[in-house]
Amino acid sequence: MNNFSFYSPTFFVFGKERENEAGALVKRFGGKRVLIHYGGGSVVKSGLLERVKNSLSNADISFVELGGVVPNPRSGLVYKGIELCKKENVDFILAVGGGSAIDSAKAIAIGALYDGDFWDFFSGKKKIDKALPVATILTLTAAGSEGSNGTVITHEDGMLKRSAGSNLIRPVFSILNPELTCTLPPYQTAAGAADMMAHVMERYFTNTKDVEITDRLCEAIMLTIKNETPKVLQNPYDYEARANLMWAGTLAHNDICGVGREQDWSSHQIEHELSGLYDVTHGAGLAVIFPAWMKYVVKHDVLRFAQFAVRVWGCEMDFQNPEATAYQGIERFEQFMKSIGMPVRFAEIGAKAEDIPLLVEKLALKSTLGNFVKLTPEDVRKIYELAV
């Protein structure tokens, strides 16, 4: 196990009707003038936004609102949010929604205390050294942004999807009420499950030896996603299954599974170009890319893939031919994605083989990508081709 430092200060408030505590929590964490940041649609129609506003008002917390967040959140709304925060002297941001609303809120939190272009933090020109405090009320189990130190934004100039990260943008508190996820469409629920599974797998496939504790944590979360997702697709109001999935989504990406081990993250970056070019749902894009990546790199560490097959997907270990077990695990993972309604090939998300050179070019690799296997642009091209 590698040396590590782990800092995860988010205060989690989990369970039914806990969103009604938003005002008291904002006050506890020092907020006086709040930006409520959200998408729209169900947050408004369900009455959640009104409940949140009432909670803030009851705690004598003033607020302004900015809705309109879309999947693969855009830079244009971030610029608007930064301007609003500066104009209204906002000192706290409360994201109400899924990962897109939270990521957009984090980007606004960075830019609100910066005199330059917030994109400097996403293009690698600047490191985050301060940000407004961010809190979340989660409505979609997927991105894990409610407990992570990262944010991903798509810049409309060139449709570049890029990330930034710092412990300064970990939410100070996150309210997780599984009931708020019960009305999600099946596709969004399944895409969320794919996203969560991918967050774990980016950490699970590692070159670091003797990491049994985090291996087992990863496997437990993947098994939970595997077992609970079909339950909520069959019965969307299964509270216990929703609760298990919601907490699994947080643990999948707050990095508790990633400490002490080298992580990969190439599949996420490869998928970001699909989301940027085709505006595909991130989880759906990952369901397409991850099996292709697995097939391309499996021989790098056959025994790790065989372990994945046996411990997560219930395959029998073929000790005479562990490679056969490894491939069987990949096949079962791909079949699971299909069974929950996820795409696994380019055509199913509207991606085109003829766009592969553009996708590789937009990735703008300066050297190699990932760590499990360090991928060159040519490797990435072959992975995209396997996904066709």
N, C-alpha and C positions, 0 to 999 in steps of 0.2 A: 504494500500500500504506500502511495506517495504521501509526502507531507502535505497538509492542507490547512487553510483557515476557513471557517464557515461562520457566516454572519447572516442571520435570518430574523430580523426584529419585528416582522409583521404580527400584529395582534389580531388573531382570528376569532370571529364571533359567529358561531355555527348553529343553525337550527331554525325552526319555524318562527316566522314573524319577527326575526331579529332586525329586519330593516327599520323597524319602528324605533330602534335605538340610535339611529344615525346621528341625530342632533346632539345627544349626550356624548357620543363618541367623538364627534368633531370638536366639541368644546373641550373634552378631556385632552385631546391632542393639539390644542392651541389654536384652532381655526376660528376666525372672527368674520371673515368675508369670503364666501365660498363660491367657486364656479362649479355648478352641476353640469357634467358633461355626459352626453348620452347619444344614442342613435335616433330612436323614434319608435314608431310601430307599437310593439307589444309593451314597451316600457310605459308608454302613454296610455294605451288602451286598457291595460290591466289595472290601472290605477296606482301602479308602483311609484311613478314619478310624483304623483300627488301626495302619497303617503310619506315619501322622503321629504318633500317640501314642508309638509305639516310638522314633521319631526324636527326639522331645522328651525322652523318658526317657533315651535314650542320651547326650544332651547335658546331663543333670542339670538339665533345665528342668521345674519343677512346673507343673501345669495343672489347670483345672476345665473342665467342658463345659456347653454349652447348645445343644441341638438344637431342631428344631421350626420353623425358618424356612419360610415358605410364599411362593409367588409373590405379587408386590405386597406386600412384607413389612409386617407390622402393628406398630402402636405398642405393643400389649400385651406382645409378646416383647421389644421394646426396653426397656420399663420393667423387665421381669424381669431382663434382662441388666445394666442399670445397677445394680440392687440387688445382683446377684450380684458384680459387679466391686468395689463398695464394701465388701461384706461380706468378700470373699476377698482384698482388697488386690491385685487384678489390676493389672499394669503394662503389659500387652501383649495385643492381641487378634489372633488368627489366624482368618480366615474361610476355611472350606473349602466350596466350592460355586460357584454362579453369582452373577449380579449381585444377587439378592435377599439371599443370605447376606452378601455384601460390603457392600451398602447398610445392612443391619441392623447389621452390625459397626461401620460408620462412625458410625451414629447412637448406638450404645452408647458408642463411644469419646468422643463429644462429651459425652454426658450423664453419664458416669462422673466427670468433673471439674467438674460444675456442680451447684450446690445447688438450682436451680429445676427447672422442667419442661423436659425436652429439647425439647419441641414449640415452645418459644420461638424456637429457631433455625430452625424450619421455617415458622413463622407470620410471620417477619420482625421479631419483637420484639427479638431479640438477634443479634449477630454472633459467629461462632466465634472465640474467642481462645486456646483451648487444647483439646487432645484427647490421649487415649492413642494411642500408635503402633499402626497397623493393618498387617497383612500378609495376603496371600491365597494360596490354592492353588486355581486356577481349574478348574472342571469343566464350564463351559458358555460357549461363545463367543457373546456377545450384547451384554451391557450395557456392556462397556468399563470397568466400575467398578474393575477391577484396576489401571488406570493413570490414572483420572480424579480430579478433586477434588470430585466431587459424590456425593450420596446422595438417594434418593427413598423416602419412607415413607408408608404409608396409615394415617391415624388412624381408629380404629374408631368414634369418636364423630363421626358424620356421614359416614364413609367418604371423608374428604378426603385426596387424594393430593398431597403437596407435596414440594418439594426444598430442600436446603440445600447450601452449597458453601464450601470453603476449601482452600487448599494444605496446611493442617494435617491434612487427612484423606486426602491422597494416600497410598496404601500405601507403606510404606518398602521392602518387597520384594514381588514377586509371582512365584510359581512357575507356569509355564505348560507343562504336559505334554499335547500334543495327544492322546495315547493315552487320557487320561481323558474325552475327549469322544466316543469311538468308539461307546459303547453308548447314546447319547442316542436317544430316539424321533425319528422323522423330523419330526414336527410341531415339536418343540422346536428341532431343528437349523434348520428353515426359519424359525421365528419369530425365532431368533437372527440369521439372515442379514438378515431384514427390519429388525430393530432396528439392526444395524450399518450397513446402507445408509441408514437414517434419520439416524443420527448424522452421517454424511458430508453428506447432503443439507441438513441444517439449517445447515451451514456453506457449502455450495456455492452455495446461492441467496442471493446477497448483492448489495447495492448498491455495494460497494466496487469501484472500477475498477483495472485493471492489477495483478491478483494472479495472474499466470500460474503462478508456482511452486506456490502452494497449490491453484490450479485443477487442475494436473496431478497433484499428490499425491492430491487427492480423486478424480479420475478413475481413477487407478491402483488405488486401494482399491476403488472401486465395480466396476471391471472384474474385480478378483480375486474379489469376492463373487459377481458374476454368473457367472464361469467355474467357480469351485470348488464352489459350493453344489450344482449338479446332480451333480457327481462323488461327493460324500459321501452324497447321497441314494441314488445308485445303488449305491455301495459304501461302507458306513459305516466300514470299516476301511482306507480309503485314507489312510495316515498323512500323505503329503505334502500332499494336499488339505486335510486337517484342520489341518496345521501352517500352511499359508498362510492359512486362514480364521482361525485363532486369533490370529495376529499382525495380520491385517487388523482384527480386532475391537478390539485394543488401540490400533492407530494411528488407528482411526476416532474414538476418543473421548478420547485423551490431549491433544487440542487442537493437535497438530502441524499439522493441516489447517486450523485456525481462526485462526491468528495473523495479524495484520495486516489482518483483514477483519471487517466487520460480520457478525454471525451472526443467525439468525432465531429458532428455537425455538418458534414458535407451534404447529406441528403436534404437538410433544411435549406441550405443555400442554393442547391440545384433546383429545389421546388420553388424558391422565391422568384425565379425567372419565369416559371409557368404562371404564377399568380400575377406577376407584373405585366406579362404580355397578354394573357387571356382573362385576367380577373377571375381566376378559378378560386373556389373555396380552398383555403390553405390545407385543411385536413384531407380533402379529396385529392389535392395534388400530391400530398405525402403518400396517400394510398397507392398512387401510381408509381411514384419514384422509389419508395423503399424496397419493394420486391425486386425491382430492376437493379438497385444498388447491391442488394444481398446476393443476387445471382452473379454479379460481376466480381465481388470481393470474397465470396465464400471460401475459396481455396487458401486465402491468406491465413485463416485460422479455423480449420474444419471442426476442431473439437469445441470451440466456443459456439459455433452454429449448431453443433450436435447437442450441446448442453441446452441451448435455447429450444431446440426441438423437443427434447425429453422433458425438461422441467416446466415449460410453458404450454406446449402443444400436445403433450401426452404421447409422444412417439416412443416406440420401443427402440432402445439403443442397439444398433448393429455393430458389434465390436469388431467384426471382420471387415466391415466396410462403413466406417463412421461418416464418410462423405455422403452415402446414401441417406443416412439419418439426417444429416444437415440439410440436404435438398428437400427431404420430406417435411422438415419443419418450415422451410420457406414456402413450400406449397400449401401447407395448412394455414400459415399466416395469410397468404394471398386469398385462399378460399374463405377465411374468416372475413376479410375485407369485402369480398363479394357478397357473403351471406348477410351482412348488415346494410347492403345497398351502396357500397362505395365503388367507384371506378378503379380499375387497375391497369388501364391502357390509355394511351394518348387520345384515341378517337372518342373515348367516353367523356373527355373533358373539353373536347373541341380543339385539342392541340394537333399540330400538323408536323409530319416528318420533315417537310421542306423548310420548316422554321428552326430546325436544330442548329445550323450554323449561327443564326442570329441569337438563339438562346445561349450558346457557348460564348459568343462575343459579348453579350450583355453582362455575363458573369464577371468579365474583366479580370481574369485570373492573372496575378503578377508572378506567381510561382506555382504552388500546389494548393489543393483544397483538402481539408479534413486531416485526420490523424490515424485512424484505424488502418486505412490505406491512403497514402498521399496521392491524390488524383491530379493528373495533368489535364489540360484542355481536351486532349485526345481521349483520355479515360472518361471524362464527362460526356463527350459526344457519344461514346459507346453505351453509356448508361442510358442516355436519352433514347438511343436506338433500341435498347432492350425494352424500354417502356412503350415503344410503338407496337 
